[in-house]
Amino acid sequence: MGARYVPALASRAHYNFMLSSTSADHIGSYRRGAVEFVGILGQSLREAGRGWRDIKSCLEIGCGYGRIVRELRREIPPSCISVSDIIDEGARFTAAEFGVRRVPVVEAMGSEYDGSFDLI
């Protein structure tokens, strides 16, 4: 169905299996899942004796069309987030929509990428 502006999300969202309509129930579920996931990441960081401020470079593998990145930007600046997905259309949409960096899928990175990430 493609991307459309969703007022309740204050941005565009790509309609797919994660968000199949703009009904309040679907949007609520879409956001809750992402918020919960980012919360789990935050808890994991705390258990490791770290916090969001310690993350200077984050890679979201399997970013799809940005559901997690949409919420992750509340904790980490977009300039610190890289995304990758085997469905390159999703990674391109996420990078363009949320101002993050798209990197090749891990299998295609090879020796061309010599960076590291604080959180994957």
Buried (B, 14 or more C-beta within 10 A) or exposed (E): EEBEEBEBBEEBBBBBEBBEEBEEEBBEEBBEBBBEBBEEBBEEBEEEEBEBEEBEBBBBBEBBBBBBBBBBBEBBEEEBBBBBBEBEEBBBBBBEBBEBBBBEBEEEEEEEEEEEBBBE
